[in-house]
Amino acid sequence: MRYLIPLMDEPFIKRYVKTENLHYLDQVSKEGRGVVLMGGHLGNYHLSVNALRIMGYPVTMIKGGSPRRPKYRKIQYYDQTHNTIFTHAPSFQKDFKQRMVETLKSGGIIYHPGGDAAEGRVKESTLFFGMEMGFPTAVVHLAHQANAAILPFIHFYQRGEITLIFKEPIDDHWKRGEEEYRRVVKEFANILESYITTYPEQYMGIYGPTLLAHSYRSHQNKNNMRGEEREKK
C-alpha cells in the first residue's frame, strides 16, 4: 500500500477504480454543504481515500495517533498533516474538533472510518447483528454543528480493483436537530450490516477496536468464566 499509492494517477483510476452513486457526493457538494463520508472497517480506506483525492475530491481523513515522518517521501505513502486530522495530536495544529467543524462549514469533505468503533463517550444504541450496540456520535454531532451532510461510504479492494460506493445522505438536513442522531445511527448500522453480511471477507472489524470485536470479546470472557465455574464444581 505504501509503495502503490504514490504511483496512483488518472490512468490508474480509469483502469482500476469503479464508483457507484458518485452523484450523491457531487449533488451535496454543489449545494455548498460539507460532507462526512461515514465508513466502517471494510476494505482498505487508504487506497479508497487517495483514489478520491486523485479524482479531484480533496478529502480530509480522521485518524487516531500522531503524524509520522516518512524516510522516503517520494516513494512511500504516509498520512500528511494538511489532509489528515490526527485526533491524538491536537496540539500539532488546531484543536481537532474545531478543525473538523471549520472544514465542514467551508464545504469540505471529511472521511470518518470509525462509524463502527467501540470508543466514544456519547453513543446512540441500535440493533447491529441482532444485538443492541452503542455507536459513537461525536462526528455526527460535529456534522450537525456544521449543517453538513452524512453519506454512508462503502469501499472495497477486490482482485486488484477499488470499488467506491456512495449512499444517499442520511442526515435529512437536520430537520429535527439532535433527534436525528438515533435515525442516522440506525440507517448507517443497517447499511454496514448488509455489506458485512454480503462481503464478510472485506470486514476487518473483528480484530480492531470495533463494536463487534468488543461484543465478541465480552461473550468470550463470559464463556471462559462459565467454563471456570463448571471446572470448580
N, C-alpha and C positions, 0 to 999 in steps of 0.2 A: 504493500500500500504506500509506504513512504517513498518508494522509488517510482511508482506508477503515476501518482498524482502530478508531479512536476512535468510529466510528458503529455498530460491530457490537454488537448486543444480542440478546435472546432471540427476537424476531420474525425477525431476520436469520438466526439459527441454524436456526429451524424451516423457513425458506424455502430457504436456500442451502447448508446443511451436511448431508451424508449420512455415516452411520457403518456400519461392518461389524465385527462381533465385538467390540463395546464391552464385552460381558460378561466378556471376558478381563481387562480392566483392573479392572472392578468386583470380580471374584472375588478377585484378588490384594489389592486394597485392603481388602476385608473380612477377609482373613487377617491384616491388620496389617503386611504386608511393604511395604517401599519398592519402587518400580518405576523401572527405567531403560527409557524408550522409546527404542530404538535405531533411528535412521534414517540415511539417506544423502542424497545431493544430488538428491533427487526433489522436484518440486513447489515450493511456497512455504511454508517452515516457519513464517514469521512469522504468516501467516494461519491456519495449522493450529493452532499453539500457542495463539494468542489465542482461537480458536474454542473450544478445550478449556477455557480459563480461564473463558469466559463460560458454558460448560455446567456449571461448578461444580467443575472439576478444577484445583487450584492447582499448575500446572506450573512448575517452575524450569528454565530453559533454560541450557545451557552455550554460551558464546560466546567466541571469541577476541577480542582487542582490549580496549579500555578503555571505560568508560561515557562517553556523550556528553550534554552538557547541551542539552535542546531549547529553542529560542527560543519556540515556540508550543505549550506542553504540552497545551492543551485541544483543539487541532485536528490535532496531528501526533503520530504514534506514535514513541517511542524506547524501547529496552530499559531497564528500570529496575533499580536495584541490589537491590531487595527480592525480585525473582523471576528474576534473571539472575546466573549465575556467570561473571564475566569472567576468563578464565584468564590474560590478560596484565596484569592489575592486581590481584595477590593482596594487595597492601598496602592496597587500598581498603577491604577488610573483613577477614575471617579468611583464613587460608591456604585457597585454593580447594579443595584435595583434602580437607582436614578438613571444610569446609563441605558437600561432596558426601556424605561418609560420614555426617555428622550428619543431613543432610536425609533420606537413605535409611533410617537407623536409626529415625527418628521416623515412618516410614511415608509419606514424601513421594514426589512424582513428579518425576523429572528427565528432560528431553528431551536426548538426545545426538545431534546432527545429523551427527557426523563418523565414523560407523561405517565409511565407505569412504575415510577420509582417508589421505593418504600419510605424514603426520607420525607420530611416535611412536617412542620409543626401544626399547620392548619390543613384539614383534609375534608373532603366530601366522600361519603360512602355510597357505593353502588355494587350491584352484583357483577362478579367477574369470575367466569368459570364456575358458577353455582355457589360462590362464596361471597359474603359481604366484605368488601375491602375498601380501605380509605385511600383515595387518590389525592396527591398533593395539589393544592390550589394556589400556590404563591404566584406562579406565572399567569394563571387565569386572572388573579386579582390585578396584576400589573397590566395585563391586556385590557381589562375593564377600565382602569385608570386612564389609559391612553386611547380608549374607544377603538381599539384595534380588533381586527377580525381574527378568529381562530379557525385554522384549516387543519383537519387531520391529514397527516402526511405519512404515507406508507412507501417504503423503498426497499428494493431487493437487489442482491448481487447474485446472479444465477448464470452459470455456464459462461462466464466472461462478459456478461451483459448487465447493465444497470437499468432498473425499471423504477421510475418515479411516478407515484400515484397520488393525485390530489383529490381530496374530498371537498364538498361544498362547505362554506362557513357554517359553524355551529353556534355562533355567539348571538344570532338574532338581533344584532345591533344593540345588545344590552338593554332591551326594552324594559325588562323587569329588574334591572340592576343586579345586585348580588344574588337575587333569587335564580338567576340564570346559571349560577355555578353548578348546581346539582345536575341540571339538564345537560350542560356542557360535558361534565364528567361522565354521565351515563352514556351519552352518544359516542364519546371517544372510546369508552370501555367496550361498547358493543362492536364498534368498527375494529378495534385492535383484536378483540377476541375472535372475530370472524376470520381475520387474516392469519392469526396464530394457528387456528384450527385447520385452515387450508394449507398453510405453509409452515408446519412445526419445525422443519429443519432450519428455517431462517431465524428462529427466535433464540436469542442468547440470554434471555432474562432469568433463566433458572439458576445461572451461575453468579449473577451480579446482585446489586442492592435493589432488587425489584420486589413488587408486591407478591408475585408468585413464588419467588425464591424465599421470601420471608414466611409465607404460608407453608411452603414445603418444609422448611427447617423447623417451624413450630410443630407441625404434625410429626416430624421425625423425632423431635425431642420428647413429645408426649408418648409416642410408641416405645421409645427407649426406656422412659420412666415406668411404663406399664410392664415392660419386659423384666426390669429390675425388681419390681414388686412381686411378679409371679415367681421369680427365682428365689426371693426371700421366703415366700410361702412354701 
